[in-house]
Amino acid sequence: MMKVRTLALLCAGIGLAACATHSDIQPHSRLKQADSLGRLSAANSAEWTVRENYWQAFGDPQLDALVSSALADSPNLALADARIRRANAMTDAAGSALWPQLALNGESIDQRFSEKGMVSPTYAGKTRTNNRLALDAGIELDVWGKYRRALEGAKAARAASELEARAARVALAAAVTRAYLEFDRLHRQIALIDQQIGLRQETERLQGVRFKAGLDAEIDRNLQHQGIAQLRSERAQIEERISLQANALAALAGQGPEAGSRLTPPAISGELDAHLPSQLPSDLLANRPDLQAARLRVEAAAADVDYSRAQFYPSVNLTAFAGFSAIGLDNLLDPASRIYGIGPTLRLPIFEAGRLRAGLAGKAADYDAAVEQYNANLVDAMREVADQARSLDGAARQGERVREAQAAADRGVKLVETRMGQGLASRIQLLSARMQRLGQDRADIDVRAHRLDAAVGLARALGGGFTAAQDPFSRSAGQTGSTESKS
């Protein structure tokens, strides 16, 4: 009999379902390159094995410690972990709707019974205690699959939170490494500036001797004064930038300025260099955690749309209870006070004053926003990879020109040394040639730092690392990169 009633309720509900329409409310956005990227999930990332700790290639324990501290103590990462915990709780809540609910309910109410209602004359017009103690059970039958879709959406949101936390770690590690490379570049520049100041001071001394001997004009000595003052001013500016960079590194590592003041000059080998990998397949973009997370947000939004759409359909609940009900506590547990029951209930939305349509429209808009966010992330990721690859390639070309200039400066130093041996050139000319060589060394330091920074940027753009075949870092002992001049 119960099955007949349930079927009758369902048929009646389906017949009236058109009363609350929703067919005109649909999402509009479409995923870019959805056919080539396919469905992304956490399982895809397991197939992508990279050396994520690429910063260890620099061989600097201080850098390793800063990255480790940042990944352990960053408030941003702690915030990401909190979001994961919240997503776990939301997933558990969504899953609970698929299971029966059971509760023990008890109530004891002092009640005056109506003299005109369907009440026994024994209690009509009198005040008595109305008591109930029962187990109440119920479950909403997931006829339209809305709770299954809600659970799928919650799982997708949880996976997205985990991937967003991973993306935050990738971005933070890259930020620390790139800040440390700038820290290294500034220290190397100061070392070369000190050498330039020393050469100009010696040149000034020699010109002072020649001025007293009447061989040089005072203007030549004054030019050296100006050059020394300019170099010292540049050195003071770099010292300030080193202090600010140390503070930035400490902040990235989740520490205070005092930790930055304790940083020592970097120990990155001058032989370390970077080059553009020979292979950069576009499918690497599918392994960026931020893209995976954005794609999963689309799946979660799609599940929310399905859930909201299912709200327009009849809901079927199966309820049951068993316990005791009696007037007066002394009769509550009497066997004659037993109650029990089981049966279906149906609810069909007919007029909701636009509440359901507004809810579905909002979820459809959320889906469009998630799709467009994914599309924007995809376009930006492709641009970022292209930019970093172009920067790395451009820095390599700049390096070639700098090495040509260094070679020319070396030849200039040797020519002056040869002419000095023949008595045709002065010590001042040799010092000037060496100054030119140091200027090229400073340019080489800047270009090398640009190459290493672009390589780190490429690691971040590709999802946090490289495969062994695509590792851009190399040892190039033949290239100048140290703070010591060859002259």
C-alpha positions in Angstrom: 0.0 0.0 0.0 2.8 2.4 0.9 4.5 1.8 -2.5 1.2 2.6 -4.3 0.9 5.9 -2.4 4.5 6.8 -3.1 4.1 6.1 -6.8 0.9 8.2 -6.9 2.7 11.1 -5.2 5.5 11.0 -7.6 3.2 10.9 -10.6 1.3 13.9 -9.3 4.5 15.8 -8.6 5.9 15.2 -12.1 2.7 16.4 -13.6 2.8 19.6 -11.7 6.6 20.2 -12.1 6.0 22.6 -14.9 4.5 25.1 -12.5 8.0 26.2 -11.6 10.0 26.6 -14.8 13.7 27.1 -15.3 14.5 26.1 -18.9 15.3 29.7 -19.9 18.1 29.9 -17.2 21.3 28.5 -18.7 25.1 29.3 -18.4 26.6 31.0 -21.4 30.4 30.8 -21.1 32.5 28.0 -22.7 35.9 26.7 -21.7 38.8 27.5 -24.0 40.5 24.5 -25.5 38.3 22.2 -23.5 38.6 19.4 -26.0 42.4 19.3 -25.8 42.8 19.8 -22.1 40.0 17.3 -21.1 38.9 16.7 -17.6 41.6 17.6 -15.1 41.8 16.0 -11.7 44.4 15.4 -9.0 45.3 12.1 -10.6 46.8 13.9 -13.6 49.4 15.5 -11.4 50.8 12.2 -10.3 51.8 11.5 -13.9 53.9 14.7 -14.0 57.2 14.2 -12.2 59.4 17.2 -11.9 62.3 18.4 -9.8 60.3 20.9 -7.8 63.2 21.9 -5.5 65.0 23.6 -8.4 66.4 26.2 -6.2 68.8 23.7 -4.7 70.7 23.9 -8.0 72.2 27.1 -6.7 74.0 25.2 -4.0 73.4 27.9 -1.4 72.4 26.6 2.1 71.1 30.1 3.1 68.7 30.1 0.1 67.6 26.6 1.0 66.9 27.7 4.6 64.9 30.7 3.4 62.7 28.7 1.1 62.1 26.1 3.8 61.2 28.7 6.3 58.8 30.4 3.9 57.1 27.1 3.1 56.8 26.3 6.8 55.8 29.7 8.3 54.1 31.8 5.7 50.7 33.1 6.8 49.5 32.8 3.2 50.1 29.1 3.2 48.5 28.7 6.6 45.4 30.5 5.1 45.5 28.0 2.3 45.6 25.1 4.7 42.6 26.5 6.6 40.7 26.6 3.3 41.5 23.0 2.8 40.1 22.1 6.2 37.0 24.0 5.5 36.6 22.2 2.1 36.9 18.9 3.9 34.2 19.9 6.3 31.9 21.0 3.4 32.5 17.7 1.7 31.5 15.7 4.8 28.4 17.9 5.1 27.5 17.2 1.5 28.0 13.5 1.9 25.8 13.3 5.0 22.7 14.2 2.9 22.8 10.8 1.2 22.4 8.9 4.5 19.4 8.5 6.8 19.1 10.8 9.7 18.2 9.4 13.2 17.4 11.4 16.3 16.1 10.7 19.7 13.5 13.4 20.5 11.7 13.9 23.8 9.3 16.6 24.8 7.1 17.4 27.8 4.7 20.3 27.4 2.1 21.6 29.8 -0.9 22.0 27.6 -4.5 23.1 28.0 -6.7 21.0 25.8 -9.6 22.6 23.8 -13.2 22.0 25.0 -14.4 22.3 21.4 -11.8 20.2 19.6 -11.3 16.5 19.0 -10.3 15.8 22.5 -11.5 13.2 25.0 -14.0 14.6 27.5 -11.5 13.4 30.2 -9.1 16.1 29.2 -11.3 18.8 27.5 -10.8 22.1 29.1 -8.1 20.8 31.4 -4.4 21.4 31.6 -2.2 18.3 31.5 1.4 17.4 30.6 1.7 16.1 27.0 4.7 13.9 26.6 6.5 12.2 23.7 9.7 10.1 23.6 10.6 8.6 20.3 13.2 7.8 17.7 12.6 9.8 14.6 14.3 8.7 11.3 14.1 10.2 7.8 15.9 10.4 4.5 15.2 12.4 1.4 15.4 10.0 -1.5 17.9 11.4 -4.0 15.5 10.8 -7.0 17.0 13.6 -9.1 20.6 13.1 -8.1 21.0 16.5 -6.6 22.8 15.4 -3.4 25.1 13.2 -5.5 26.0 16.2 -7.6 26.4 18.3 -4.5 28.9 15.8 -3.1 30.7 15.7 -6.5 30.9 19.5 -6.4 32.2 19.5 -2.8 34.9 17.0 -3.7 35.9 19.1 -6.7 36.1 22.2 -4.5 38.2 20.3 -2.0 40.6 19.2 -4.7 40.7 22.8 -6.0 41.6 24.0 -2.5 44.5 21.5 -2.3 45.8 22.6 -5.7 45.5 26.2 -4.8 47.6 25.5 -1.7 50.2 23.9 -4.0 50.1 26.8 -6.3 50.7 29.2 -3.4 53.7 27.1 -2.4 55.0 27.2 -6.0 54.6 31.0 -6.2 56.2 31.6 -2.8 59.2 29.4 -3.5 59.7 31.3 -6.8 59.3 34.7 -5.1 62.0 33.8 -2.5 64.4 32.5 -5.1 64.0 35.4 -7.4 64.4 37.9 -4.5 67.6 36.0 -3.4 69.0 36.2 -7.0 68.6 40.0 -6.8 70.3 39.9 -3.4 73.2 38.0 -5.0 73.4 40.4 -7.9 73.6 43.5 -5.7 76.4 42.0 -3.6 78.3 41.1 -6.8 77.9 44.6 -8.1 79.2 46.1 -4.9 82.3 44.0 -5.1 83.0 45.3 -8.6 82.3 48.9 -7.7 84.9 48.6 -4.9 87.4 47.5 -7.6 86.4 50.4 -9.8 86.8 52.8 -6.9 90.3 51.4 -6.2 91.4 51.8 -9.9 90.1 55.4 -10.0 91.8 56.3 -6.7 95.1 55.0 -8.1 94.5 56.9 -11.4 93.8 60.1 -9.3 97.0 59.6 -7.4 99.1 59.2 -10.6 97.4 62.3 -12.2 98.2 64.2 -9.0 101.8 63.4 -9.5 101.7 64.4 -13.2 99.8 67.6 -12.3 102.5 68.6 -9.9 105.1 67.9 -12.6 103.1 70.1 -15.0 102.3 67.1 -17.3 98.5 67.0 -16.8 95.9 69.7 -16.4 93.9 70.0 -13.2 90.7 69.2 -15.1 91.9 65.6 -15.6 92.4 65.1 -11.9 89.0 66.7 -11.2 87.3 64.2 -13.6 88.7 61.3 -11.5 87.3 63.1 -8.4 83.9 63.2 -10.0 84.1 59.5 -11.1 85.0 58.4 -7.6 82.1 60.4 -6.1 79.7 59.0 -8.6 80.8 55.4 -7.8 80.5 56.0 -4.1 77.1 57.4 -4.5 76.1 54.3 -6.6 77.6 52.1 -3.9 75.5 53.8 -1.2 72.3 53.3 -3.3 73.1 49.6 -3.7 73.8 49.2 0.0 70.3 50.6 0.7 68.8 48.2 -1.9 70.6 45.3 -0.2 69.1 46.2 3.1 65.6 46.5 1.6 66.1 43.2 -0.2 67.2 41.5 3.0 64.0 42.8 4.7 61.9 41.5 1.7 63.6 38.1 2.0 62.9 37.9 5.7 59.2 38.8 5.2 58.8 36.2 2.5 60.3 33.7 4.9 57.7 34.6 7.5 60.3 36.4 9.7 61.0 39.9 10.9 63.6 42.5 9.8 66.1 41.2 12.4 66.3 38.0 10.5 67.1 40.0 7.3 69.9 41.8 9.1 71.5 38.5 9.9 71.7 37.4 6.2 75.2 37.0 4.9 76.3 37.6 1.2 75.0 34.8 -1.0 77.2 31.8 -1.9 75.8 31.1 -5.4 78.5 29.9 -7.7 79.5 32.3 -10.4 79.7 29.3 -12.7 76.0 28.6 -12.5 74.1 29.8 -15.6 70.8 29.1 -17.4 69.7 28.5 -20.9 66.4 28.0 -22.7 65.3 24.3 -22.7 65.1 22.7 -26.1 61.6 21.4 -25.4 58.6 23.3 -24.0 55.5 21.3 -24.9 52.3 23.2 -24.4 50.6 20.4 -22.5 52.8 21.3 -19.5 50.3 24.0 -18.9 47.8 21.4 -17.8 50.1 20.6 -14.9 50.0 24.0 -13.4 48.2 23.7 -10.1 46.4 27.0 -10.5 45.0 25.9 -13.8 44.0 22.6 -12.4 42.3 24.3 -9.5 40.5 26.7 -11.8 39.2 23.8 -13.9 38.0 22.0 -10.8 36.2 25.2 -9.7 34.3 25.0 -13.0 33.3 21.5 -12.2 32.2 22.5 -8.7 30.1 25.4 -10.2 28.5 23.0 -12.7 27.5 20.7 -9.8 26.0 23.7 -8.0 23.9 24.5 -11.1 22.6 20.9 -11.3 21.8 21.0 -7.6 19.9 24.3 -8.0 18.0 23.0 -11.0 17.0 19.9 -9.1 15.4 22.1 -6.5 12.5 22.7 -9.0 11.6 19.0 -8.9 9.6 17.2 -6.3 11.4 16.1 -3.2 10.4 12.7 -1.8 11.1 12.0 1.9 10.7 8.7 3.7 10.1 9.2 7.4 9.6 6.8 10.3 9.2 7.0 14.1 8.8 4.7 17.0 8.4 5.5 20.7 5.9 6.5 23.3 3.3 9.3 23.6 1.1 9.9 26.6 -0.7 12.5 28.6 1.0 12.5 32.0 4.5 11.2 32.8 3.2 8.3 34.8 1.7 6.8 31.5 4.6 7.6 29.2 6.4 4.2 29.3 3.2 2.2 29.5 3.1 -0.4 26.6 -0.3 1.0 25.7 1.4 4.4 24.9 3.5 2.9 22.1 3.5 4.8 18.8 5.2 4.0 15.5 4.7 4.9 11.9 6.4 5.0 8.5 5.5 6.7 5.2 6.5 9.0 2.3 6.1 12.7 2.1 6.3 14.8 -1.1 7.0 18.5 -1.5 6.6 20.2 -4.9 7.6 23.9 -5.4 4.8 25.6 -7.3 5.0 29.3 -6.3 8.3 30.4 -4.6 8.0 34.1 -5.5 11.1 33.7 -7.8 13.3 32.4 -5.0 14.3 29.2 -6.9 14.8 31.0 -10.2 16.9 33.6 -8.5 19.0 30.9 -6.9 19.5 29.1 -10.2 20.3 32.3 -12.0 23.0 33.1 -9.4 24.6 29.6 -9.7 24.5 29.9 -13.5 26.3 33.3 -13.2 28.8 31.6 -10.8 29.5 29.0 -13.4 30.1 31.6 -16.1 32.5 33.4 -13.8 34.4 30.2 -13.0 34.7 29.4 -16.7 35.9 32.9 -17.6 38.3 32.8 -14.6 39.7 29.5 -16.0 39.9 31.0 -19.5 41.7 34.1 -18.2 44.1 31.9 -16.2 44.8 29.8 -19.2 45.6 32.7 -21.4 47.7 34.3 -18.7 49.6 31.0 -18.2 50.4 30.7 -21.9 51.6 34.3 -21.9 53.7 33.8 -18.8 55.4 30.8 -20.3 56.0 32.6 -23.6 57.3 35.7 -21.7 59.7 33.8 -19.5 61.0 31.7 -22.5 61.5 34.9 -24.5 63.3 36.6 -21.6 65.6 33.6 -21.2 66.3 33.5 -24.9 66.8 37.2 -25.0 69.1 37.2 -22.0 71.2 34.5 -23.6 71.6 36.7 -26.7 72.5 39.7 -24.5 75.1 37.5 -22.8 76.7 36.7 -26.2 77.1 40.5 -26.9 78.5 41.1 -23.4 81.1 38.3 -23.9 82.1 39.9 -27.2 82.5 43.2 -25.3 84.5 41.5 -22.6 86.8 39.9 -25.2 87.3 43.3 -26.8 88.1 44.8 -23.4 90.6 42.0 -22.7 92.3 42.7 -26.0 92.4 46.4 -25.1 94.1 45.7 -21.8 96.7 43.4 -23.5 97.4 46.1 -26.2 98.0 48.7 -23.5 100.3 46.3 -21.6 102.2 45.7 -24.8 102.6 49.4 -25.5 103.7 50.0 -21.9 106.4 47.5 -22.5 107.5 49.5 -25.5 107.3 52.7 -23.6 104.4 54.0 -25.7 101.6 53.9 -23.1 101.3 55.1 -19.5 100.1 53.4 -16.3 97.0 55.7 -16.4 96.0 54.3 -19.8 96.3 50.7 -18.4 94.1 51.6 -15.4 91.5 53.1 -17.8 91.5 49.9 -19.9 91.0 47.9 -16.8 88.1 50.2 -15.8 86.5 49.4 -19.1 86.9 45.7 -18.4 85.3 46.0 -15.0 82.4 47.8 -16.7 81.8 44.8 -18.9 82.0 42.5 -15.9 79.2 44.5 -14.3 77.1 44.2 -17.4 77.8 40.4 -17.4 76.6 40.1 -13.8 73.3 41.9 -14.7 72.7 39.7 -17.8 73.6 36.5 -15.9 71.2 37.4 -13.1 68.5 38.1 -15.7 69.0 34.6 -17.2 68.8 32.9 -13.8 65.7 35.0 -12.9 64.0 34.1 -16.1 64.8 30.4 -15.5 63.1 30.6 -12.1 60.2 32.4 -13.7 59.9 29.7 -16.3 59.9 27.0 -13.5 57.0 28.8 -11.8 55.2 29.2 -15.2 55.5 25.5 -15.9 53.9 24.5 -12.6 56.9 24.6 -10.2 59.7 22.7 -11.8 61.3 21.0 -14.7 61.7 17.5 -16.0 65.3 16.2 -16.2 65.3 16.8 -19.9 64.2 20.4 -19.6 66.4 21.6 -16.7 67.7 25.0 -17.8 70.4 25.3 -15.2 74.0 24.5 -16.2 77.6 25.0 -15.1 79.5 27.2 -17.5 83.0 27.6 -16.1 84.2 29.3 -19.2 81.9 32.3 -18.7 82.5 35.2 -16.5 80.1 35.4 -13.6 82.3 35.9 -10.5 83.0 39.2 -8.8 86.7 39.0 -9.7 88.0 40.7 -12.8 90.2 38.9 -15.2 92.5 41.8 -15.5 
